[in-house]
Amino acid sequence: MRQILVTFIFVIVSSMSNAQYVPDFKMNYDGNFTTQEGESYDVAIMEGKSATELFDKVKKNVALVFRSPKDVESNVDDKIISIYGYAPRCTYFTAPGIKFYLSFHYSLKFQFKDGRIRIEVPGLYEMEGSAWENLQKTFRAKGIFSKDGVLSDNPKKRQTVTMLEDYFNDLINRIINGDTKSNEDW
């Protein structure tokens, strides 16, 4: 009986040490992202890893996620990685008989300490073909957010925001944890 208990505890501890960070940033009515708690950053706990190991892991994942990492990534002394990218057609909204796709220029920032990665919320800077201020107006005009900043109950309108959140949460997940779609067995 004692051996079963020890085995059970070992399995729980080992599964906890292999737990992966799962980003869950949400978009606000103003076009900015926050965490569920309303913060402008989240922290991924990676126990047992040095800041240098975490930096190297993220840098490798950036190289796997982006076609030309040197064009989107900059870093500072193994402490910060900044990414300036472009998200083509990452969400859309519909008007009668047409889909209007939205593309964005964005930034991501990662800071490293032993056992932790600080992830800044995605920063959206420019909507393709429009000034940034128009995102709020577009979301309100299309009824995606009300004037009070409340997300619509209409599933088609909610989908515009959900697709954008999913796009960036998936991107951050692949950068932090690695691309599960990549084939290491070659």
C-alpha positions in Angstrom: 0.0 0.0 0.0 2.8 2.4 0.8 4.5 1.7 -2.5 1.3 2.6 -4.3 1.1 5.9 -2.4 4.7 6.7 -3.2 4.2 5.9 -6.9 1.0 8.1 -6.9 2.8 11.1 -5.4 5.7 10.7 -7.8 3.3 10.7 -10.8 1.6 13.9 -9.5 4.9 15.7 -8.8 6.3 14.8 -12.2 3.2 15.8 -14.1 3.2 19.1 -12.3 6.8 19.8 -13.2 5.9 19.2 -16.9 2.9 21.5 -16.8 2.9 24.0 -19.6 2.0 27.7 -19.5 -1.3 28.4 -21.2 -1.9 32.0 -22.2 -5.4 33.5 -21.8 -5.3 37.1 -22.8 -8.6 38.8 -23.5 -9.4 41.8 -25.7 -11.2 44.8 -24.3 -13.6 47.2 -26.1 -10.7 49.6 -26.6 -8.7 47.1 -28.6 -6.2 46.4 -25.9 -5.5 43.0 -24.3 -5.4 42.2 -20.6 -5.1 39.1 -18.5 -8.2 37.7 -16.8 -7.3 39.8 -13.7 -7.0 43.0 -15.8 -3.2 43.1 -15.7 -0.9 44.2 -18.6 1.3 41.2 -18.2 1.3 37.5 -17.1 4.0 35.4 -15.6 4.8 31.8 -16.8 6.4 29.8 -13.9 9.0 27.4 -15.2 10.6 26.0 -12.1 14.1 24.6 -12.2 15.1 26.6 -15.3 17.6 29.4 -15.3 16.9 32.7 -17.1 19.4 31.8 -19.7 17.8 28.4 -20.4 14.4 30.1 -20.7 15.8 32.8 -23.0 17.4 30.2 -25.2 14.2 28.1 -25.4 12.1 31.1 -26.4 14.7 32.3 -28.9 14.7 28.8 -30.5 10.9 28.7 -30.6 10.8 32.1 -32.3 13.1 30.7 -34.9 10.7 27.8 -35.5 7.5 29.9 -35.5 8.6 32.7 -37.8 9.9 32.3 -41.4 12.4 35.1 -40.9 13.0 35.5 -37.2 15.8 38.1 -37.7 13.2 40.4 -39.3 10.8 40.3 -36.4 12.9 39.7 -33.3 15.3 41.8 -31.2 16.8 41.0 -27.8 18.7 42.7 -25.0 21.5 40.8 -23.2 19.6 37.5 -22.8 17.0 39.3 -20.6 14.4 40.5 -23.1 13.0 39.4 -26.4 10.8 41.7 -28.4 8.8 40.7 -31.4 7.4 43.1 -34.0 5.2 41.2 -36.4 2.3 41.3 -38.8 -0.9 39.2 -38.4 -2.5 38.9 -41.8 -6.3 38.3 -41.9 -6.4 37.0 -38.3 -10.0 37.9 -37.8 -13.0 39.2 -39.7 -16.5 40.6 -39.3 -19.3 40.2 -41.6 -21.6 42.7 -43.3 -24.5 41.6 -45.5 -23.0 39.4 -48.2 -19.3 40.2 -47.4 -16.5 39.3 -45.0 -14.2 42.1 -44.0 -10.8 40.7 -42.9 -8.6 42.5 -40.4 -4.9 42.4 -40.3 -2.6 43.9 -37.6 0.9 45.0 -36.9 1.7 43.9 -33.3 4.4 43.6 -30.7 5.1 40.9 -28.1 7.6 41.2 -25.3 9.2 38.5 -23.1 11.4 39.1 -20.0 13.4 36.4 -18.2 14.3 35.6 -14.7 15.3 32.3 -13.1 12.1 30.1 -13.2 9.9 32.8 -14.7 9.0 34.4 -18.0 7.1 37.7 -18.0 4.8 38.0 -21.0 3.5 41.4 -21.9 0.0 41.5 -23.4 0.0 41.7 -27.2 0.2 45.3 -28.4 -1.8 46.0 -31.6 -0.5 49.1 -33.4 -2.1 49.4 -36.8 -5.0 47.9 -38.4 -4.3 47.2 -42.1 -5.4 50.1 -44.2 -6.7 52.2 -41.3 -5.5 54.4 -38.5 -5.4 52.6 -35.1 -8.2 54.7 -33.6 -10.6 53.2 -36.1 -10.6 49.8 -34.4 -12.7 51.0 -31.5 -15.0 52.8 -33.9 -15.2 49.7 -36.2 -16.0 47.4 -33.3 -18.7 49.7 -32.0 -20.2 50.5 -35.4 -20.5 46.8 -36.2 -22.1 46.1 -32.8 -19.2 43.9 -31.6 -18.9 46.1 -28.5 -21.6 48.4 -27.1 -20.9 52.0 -26.3 -20.5 50.8 -22.7 -17.7 48.4 -23.7 -19.8 45.2 -23.3 -19.1 42.4 -25.8 -22.1 41.5 -27.9 -24.2 38.3 -27.1 -24.4 37.6 -30.9 -22.2 34.6 -31.6 -21.1 35.9 -35.0 -20.1 39.2 -33.5 -18.3 37.6 -30.6 -16.4 35.4 -33.1 -14.5 38.5 -34.3 -12.9 39.1 -30.9 -12.6 35.3 -30.1 -10.6 34.7 -33.3 -8.2 37.6 -32.4 -7.7 36.3 -28.9 -7.2 32.8 -30.1 -4.7 33.9 -32.7 -2.4 35.7 -30.2 -2.9 33.2 -27.3 -1.9 30.4 -29.8 1.1 32.4 -31.0 2.3 33.1 -27.5 1.8 29.4 -26.5 4.0 28.3 -29.5 6.7 30.8 -28.5 6.7 29.8 -24.8 6.1 26.0 -25.0 7.3 25.2 -28.5 5.3 24.3 -31.6 3.6 21.0 -31.0 3.1 20.7 -34.8 6.8 20.7 -35.6 8.3 17.4 -36.3 11.5 16.8 -34.3 11.8 13.2 -35.6 13.7 13.6 -38.8 
